[in-house]
Amino acid sequence: MTLAPGTRIGPYEVTSQIGAGGMGEVYRATDTTLDREVAIKVLPAAFAQDANRLARFEREAKTLASVNHSNIAAIHGLERWQGTCALVMELVEGVTLADRIALGPIPLDEALPIARQLAEALEVAHERGIVHRDFKPANIKIRPDGTVKVLDFGLAKAMDSAVVLSGSESPTITTPAMTQAGVILGTAAYMSPEQARGGPVDRRADIWAYGVVLYEMLVGRRLFDEPSVSETAAAVLKGELTLNALSPGTPASIGRLIARCLTRDARRRLRDIGEARITIDDALAHREDGSDAAEGQRLTQQTRWRLAIPIWIVAAIAVVVAAVAMWAPRRAAPASGAVTRLTTDFGADITLANPGATNVVLSPDGQQLVLVGSPRPGDRPRLYVRSLDRLQATPLAGTDGARDPFFSPNGQWIGFFADGKLKKIPSSGGAAITLADAPDDRGGSWADNGWIAFSPRSGQFPLFRVPADGGAAEPLTRLDAGEVTHRWPQVLPGGHAVIYTASMATGSYEDANIVVRSLTDDHARIVHRGGYHGQYLPTGHLIYVSQRRLFAAPFDLARLEITAQGTPVLSEFATLPVTATVQLTFSQNGSLVYVPGTNAAESLASISWVRRDGRTQPLRPAPAAYRDALRFSPDGERLAVAIVNQQSDIWVYELSRDFLSRLTAHPSLDVDPVWTPDGRRIAFRSARNGVDNLYWQRSDDAGEPQRLTESKFTQFPLSWHPSGKVLAFREYGRETGSDIWMLPIEGDEVSGWKPGKPTVFLAGPSDETDASFSPDGRWLAYQSDESGQNQVYVRPFPGPGGRVQVSTAGGSSPRWSRSRKELFYASADQEIMTATYTVQGDTFRADKPSLWAKGPFASFDVHPDGERIAVVRTEESQSPARPGRLVFVFNFFEEIRRLSPAAER
């Protein structure tokens, strides 16, 4: 039965049919609740005759919905409709990989990034125990921005049915119990030998199919392309396997990878698809640094640009000489225009500042580098300037607290933000000059005609402009419908237009827009949807970040529009999509500098126990992208965490069952869970209504989230008073920076809850951030940078009374023991410290802190028994950036011109 446009399935209104196959009919539909387009797969009528199969399908679909990854088409929901099921999925625009292959072989520079994304999608699913079972080009889509999406992930298993082989088309359902031996499942041209024999299926079947798909991408035709299904199955089982059709330019490592995937004996096949991702990463790196495809012609370890060297030596003898003591960047561009890479250290013993801010900036002429860092974690950052003909970076006096620097067009000045102000300072050193208020900036740009565009605040604010010589600041842009904030501006050449990132109400910068506003007619236009940190280059390109990769698209400066689809030009640099921050910088002469790494917000981590006697053991060893705080329930049986992928949701982990369940599911960023004292609810922050405010949700997943506050300022839940009647929270964006507030709440579960009017508890020129109520509710521990460094303090609640400093060498994230008179906190080096305390009347006394556990730890919480703590340990292999290292790429503009041809200005 074909559904007519206008048919309603729950809140979804069908608009058109997309396709049909053995697994059901697919329709484009509109989600009338969230006003978004979705894809709906209406499953075959055979399901209506078997209630058990419907129930099994619903259980499997819930498992699949928990897989949230940028390269896997998401499942939004499941609707029962007219006796069957309708699966609501992410609508993915673009062509299928089968469509792209039909045009001919895919060049390596295009094929390898696609293959890498496919490997990553399979890797994430396999780690969850999910096997695709029908992996083929027709189930893979390529979005216009280059993102690859795998469709129908696990759907065959979820339908719990066998499939008739059907050449290259979608399988059709026949009999139940498809996972049992003796039942054949799969599309003939891509199925593994064990599938063709009717044997048991596991993730190795996907690995076989991956090898078939990779071969087809590079060659442009199927590996098994017989005239009938039976002949295709026979070829899969016994046909000759040859890779002779691969181009001679194919890297040897890629040929070996395909061969290992296509080993008929599953026991000898590639064991883990993650190995394929690593192989492709290496192949991409070798192509970037000019390595030859042949094994014997690869660069040796001594020629891989591990040390900073004079580039004129490279041009002369074409090798890297180790331990050369100085650079010669004024000769950095070889006459041949070849793209050249090298890795070097910062030139100073510093730690880069917060990844949510810009920490690396190159001067327009490429001769100076500015870093934002501090001698030790937790110390106030400052600007360090390194001239590239010098070995050392030197601190710039008068820049304490600096963040987000940017150069003037002539390189003589550095703009930066500190202490809630926009400032400038001569790049050669001197007095810093205050230009404007900027309580919580998100970037600035210096126009070549003498003014500065800047983002003064992170929430509900447009861009402002101020004369570079000083004067009154005034709005430069205005928020259009659906926009939450404008940030990371770049004034285009001539000063007649500005480009910036416009965030939307979802809170995810993967959903942000790159916008150009003409200052001549005040007209704004979206030039790219789904990305952030747009910048114009002298090559005539717009670069932007999407899905952890840097794209370049030809850009017409006169018409202010992109003229062709973007092309990936760089990956594996440090970026933080939560704030749309990117740790890379360009000079006007084509040099690129970036911090190597991956997404800092999504680094994989595990959770471990650390006990009082020093013993450690896994608590939840399965890696995940944990975000910020983790919190124990009052009874200690559950742990609330925020897990980030394309979005961030609150999850609850049950310790006794080793079971993780999602509490919230919204495209916005839901983070910072805090349990109520009775364990019935969890407060969190979310931007689902445009700005980060406070919400709460029943911890048993009953009911809908309820909004607790409505403010134009960003808010963070911190701690519930033991009475359950007051929530301490942090608010920032006002002139006083970050302050601690209290939200009263009245009512109960029967009569309902009513939030009261928030009141400020601590406010001033310093930043007060994390806070925690003592078990008896008489004291509030909090962190403040009033001394110039974050320290932990305690003061009486609700007051009056003075404060007592607990930490002695930096501290943050205070947490009280519920069984002992102990206060825990994180040191400046991210180690766990503890201090015992005594209370006599109205006097609080803290003893000298002692070390509980050596770090570093990303976050922690104290179990109610007081004998152990849970810590998040970042996986070393997934660290967001290699400490102390920078990558320089000279003549990178030549690479962009090659990958994305565009006319010069």
URKA-V655462 format. One line per field, one symbol per residue. phi: phi as a letter, one per 20 degrees, with the letter a starting at -180 (. if undefined). psi: psi as a letter, one per 40 degrees, with the letter a starting at -180 (. if undefined). burial: + if it has 24 or more other ideal C-beta (glycine too) atoms within 12 Angstrom, else -. A space follows every 10 residues. Layout:
# URKA-V655462
phi: ???
psi: ???
burial: ???
This chain:
# URKA-V655462
phi: .eeegnfdcm eddfdaeeab afepddcebd ffedlbecdc defgfgffeb ffffffffff ffffffecbf dcffdeacce blncdceecf edeoeeffff ffepgeggfe ffffffffff fffffffemd dfmbfagfdc ddfgenfece elfmffffel becefbmdef fdfcdfmfee fndecpegfc fegfffemef dcfffffgff ffffgfffen bffdcefcff fffffffcff dcdffffgef ggffffffff feeffgfdfg fbffffgfgf gfffffffen ffffgfdfff gfddlecfbf fffffecmce efmfebecff dfeggfmffc cbdbefnbec dffgfecfdc cdfgemdccd ddabfcgnff fbeddcffdc fdedfdfndg nfblfbefge meccebcalm ceccbgfeoq eededafbfb fbobbdffdn bcebdfbecl ceeccbgfeo qfebfdccfe gnedbdblfc ffgnmebcdb ededffndff dfdecddfef dlddceebdn rblfbedffn cddbdblmce dccgceffel bfdbffcfca bmdfbcfgdm ecebbddfdo eccbefqcgf edffbcdcec egenfcbfdc fffbefdlfc cffgemecce cdddcfccce ccdeffelcd ceedbbffed blfbffgeme ccebdbdfdo bfcecbbgfe memdgdfecc bedfccfcae fgfmdbdfbd ccpefendcd ccdfbcobfe eodcfeefcf dcbrfeedcf bbffgemecc ebdbdfenbf ceccbfceoe qedcedfdcn ablfbefecc ecceaeffem dedccfbccc mdddcdeffc febfdecfab befgfmdbcd cedffgfdgf bfgmccddce mffffffffc gbfff
psi: hhhihehhgb ehhhdihdii adeiihihih hedefiiihh hhiidddeeg dddddddddd dddddehhid ehhihdihhh hfeaihhhih hhiaiidddd ddeiihiddd dddddddddd dddddddeeh hdefhideeh ihideehhhh ifheddddef iihhhfbeii iihciafdei iehhhihdee iiddddefii haeddddddd ddddddddde iidhfieidd dddddddeih hifdeiideh iddddddddd dfhdhddeih dheddddddd ddddddddee iidideeiii defffdihih ddddddefih hifheiigde fdhideeihh iihiideigi hiaheeiheh hiideeeihh ihaidihdih iihhhhheei dihiihiefh eiifiiiide eeihiihife ihiiiheeia hihhdihgdg ifiihhieff ihhihdiehf haiiiihdei ahiihdiihi heidihigih hiheeeiiii hhiiedehee eiihihhhed efhiihehhf aifhihieef ihiihhfeih ihhhhhddef iheiiihhei ifihigddef ihgiiiieee ihhihiaahd efhiiihiih ideeiiihdg ehiigihbii hiideeeihh ihhhbdihih ihhhddefhh ihdigieihh igihiideed ihiiiifefd ihahiiihee eiaiihhdih ieihihidih ideeehhhih hieidebhih ihhihiaadd eiihiahiih dhiadihhbi ihiideeeih iiiifdeeih ihihiiheai iiihhdidfi iigihiieei gihiihidef ihiihiiihh behhhhihii hdhiaiidii ihideeeiih ihhhhdeeid hhheiihhhi fddddddddg hiii.
burial: --+---+-++ -++++--++- ++++++++++ +----+++++ ++++-++--- --++-+++-+ +-++++++++ +++++++++- +--+++++++ ++---+++-+ +----+-+++ ++++++++++ ++++++-+-+ ++++++++++ ++++++++++ ++++++++++ ++++++++++ +++----++- --++++++++ +++++++++- ++++++++++ +++++++++- -++++---+- -++-+++--- +-+--+---+ ++++++++++ ++-+-+--++ --+++++-++ ++++++++++ +-+-----+- --++++++++ +-++-----+ -----++++- -+++----++ ++++++++-+ ++++++++++ ++++++++++ +++++-++++ ++++++++-- --++++--++ +++++++++- +-++++++++ +++++++--- -++-++++++ +++++++--- ++++++++++ ++++++-+-- --+--++-+- --++++++++ +++-+-++++ ++++++++++ +++++++++- ---+-+++++ ++++++++++ ++++++++++ +++++++--+ ++--++++++ ++++++++++ ++++++++++ ++++++++++ ++++++++++ -+---+--++ -+++++++++ ++++-+-+++ ++++++++++ +++-+----+ ++++++++++ +++++++-++ ++++++++++ +++++++++- ----+++++- +-++++++++ ++-+++++++ ++++-+++++ +++++----- --+-+--+-- ++---+++++ +++++--+++ ++++++--++ +++++++--- --+++++-++ ++++++++-- ++++++++++ +++++-+--- ---+-+--+- -++-++++++ ++++-+-+++ ++++---+++ ++--++++++ +++++++-++ -+---
